[in-house]
Amino acid sequence: MPAAFVGLGALAVIWVLGMRNKSSPVVAAQRRINRVVFNPRQLESAGEPGAYAALVLHTGRKSGKPYRTPVGAVRTEDGLVVALVYGSRTDWVRNVMAAGSAVIVHEGHVYTVDDPQIVPMHEVARYFDKGSRAAFRLLAIREALTMRAVDSEG
């Protein structure tokens, strides 16, 4: 039993260090786990009141295909902000940046957003709760995506 705890501890340290350093194998493994395990579950409730995740509706910049991506969005005075856990090179971020707009379903409200901007996390950290800010520091999350809400329904 103690060996199992040591092994789990070692994996946790490797994961945290890998995420902090944006190590390709660690980030790729985490993204795969999210895509296969967590995202399908998140998509069942994303965007609903009380749900952990909001839902970004965006269009593939090359394929033109519609996509739905669960994200941790937080309201700001004029729109929403999303911490970029995997950085700014993920497909959903690149799609939103290329289009210049998206639709976000957050807490039961549907927002059309535009003016996506990648900003340093320290500029928007105040919008996130204390626990999220601690996780961002632990994982060295340094960027966020801000978007201005131009229309809202719901």
C-alpha positions in Angstrom: 0.0 0.0 0.0 2.7 2.6 0.8 4.3 1.9 -2.6 1.0 2.8 -4.3 1.0 6.2 -2.5 4.6 6.9 -3.5 3.7 6.0 -7.1 0.6 8.2 -7.1 2.6 11.0 -5.5 5.3 10.7 -8.1 2.7 10.8 -10.9 1.1 13.9 -9.4 4.5 15.6 -9.2 5.3 14.7 -12.8 1.8 15.9 -13.9 2.1 19.3 -12.1 5.6 19.9 -13.4 4.6 18.8 -16.9 1.6 21.1 -16.9 3.7 24.0 -15.5 6.3 23.6 -18.1 3.8 22.9 -20.9 5.6 19.6 -21.6 4.2 18.2 -24.9 3.7 14.6 -23.7 2.0 15.6 -20.4 -0.2 18.3 -22.0 -1.1 15.9 -24.9 -2.0 13.1 -22.5 -4.2 15.5 -20.4 -6.0 16.9 -23.5 -6.7 13.3 -24.7 -8.1 12.3 -21.3 -10.2 15.5 -21.3 -11.5 14.8 -24.9 -12.4 11.2 -24.2 -13.4 11.2 -20.5 -14.3 14.6 -19.1 -15.5 16.7 -22.1 -18.4 14.3 -23.0 -19.6 14.5 -19.4 -19.1 18.3 -19.3 -21.1 18.7 -22.5 -24.2 17.1 -20.9 -24.6 20.2 -18.6 -22.2 22.8 -19.9 -23.8 26.2 -20.1 -26.7 25.4 -17.7 -27.2 27.3 -14.5 -24.9 25.9 -11.8 -22.8 23.9 -14.2 -19.0 23.9 -13.9 -18.4 24.6 -17.5 -19.7 27.1 -20.0 -20.1 26.1 -23.7 -18.2 27.8 -26.5 -19.9 27.4 -29.9 -17.3 28.0 -32.7 -16.6 27.1 -36.3 -13.5 25.3 -37.5 -11.3 27.8 -39.3 -10.3 25.2 -41.9 -13.2 22.7 -42.0 -16.1 25.1 -41.4 -17.5 22.5 -39.1 -19.4 23.6 -36.0 -17.8 22.7 -32.6 -18.9 22.8 -29.0 -16.2 23.1 -26.4 -16.7 23.1 -22.6 -14.6 25.8 -20.9 -14.4 27.5 -17.5 -15.7 31.0 -18.3 -16.3 33.8 -15.9 -18.3 37.0 -16.4 -16.6 40.4 -16.5 -18.2 43.8 -16.7 -18.4 43.7 -20.5 -18.2 40.0 -21.4 -16.4 36.8 -20.4 -12.9 35.6 -19.7 -11.5 32.1 -20.0 -8.2 30.9 -18.4 -6.2 29.2 -21.2 -5.0 26.1 -19.3 -3.3 24.7 -22.4 -2.2 28.0 -23.8 -3.4 30.0 -26.8 -2.6 27.4 -29.5 -5.5 25.1 -28.9 -7.9 24.6 -31.8 -10.9 26.2 -30.1 -9.0 29.4 -29.2 -7.5 29.6 -32.7 -11.0 29.2 -34.2 -12.4 32.0 -32.1 -9.5 34.3 -32.9 -9.8 33.6 -36.6 -13.5 34.2 -36.7 -13.3 37.2 -34.3 -16.5 36.0 -32.6 -18.3 33.0 -31.0 -21.3 32.1 -29.0 -20.9 31.2 -25.3 -23.6 29.6 -23.2 -22.9 30.5 -19.6 -25.2 30.0 -16.6 -28.3 29.5 -18.9 -27.6 32.7 -20.9 -26.5 32.8 -24.5 -23.9 35.4 -25.3 -22.7 36.4 -28.7 -19.1 37.6 -28.1 -16.6 39.4 -30.2 -13.2 41.1 -29.9 -11.4 38.1 -28.6 -8.1 39.1 -27.0 -5.4 37.0 -25.4 -4.2 38.8 -22.3 -1.8 38.0 -19.5 -3.5 36.2 -16.6 -2.5 38.9 -14.1 -4.7 41.4 -16.0 -7.8 39.4 -15.4 -7.1 37.2 -12.3 -9.4 39.3 -10.2 -12.4 37.8 -12.0 -11.6 34.3 -10.8 -12.2 32.9 -7.3 -9.3 32.4 -4.9 -9.2 28.6 -5.5 -8.9 29.1 -9.3 -6.2 31.7 -8.9 -4.2 29.2 -6.7 -4.6 26.5 -9.3 -3.5 28.9 -12.1 -0.3 29.7 -10.1 0.4 26.0 -9.4 0.0 25.1 -13.1 1.7 28.3 -14.4 -1.4 29.4 -16.4 -0.2 32.7 -17.8 -2.8 33.6 -20.4 -6.6 34.2 -20.6 -9.0 34.9 -23.4 -11.3 37.9 -23.0 -14.4 38.4 -25.2 -16.8 41.3 -25.3 -20.5 40.3 -25.1 -22.4 42.1 -27.9 -25.7 40.4 -27.4 -27.3 38.2 -24.7 -30.5 36.2 -24.5 -31.8 33.9 -21.8 
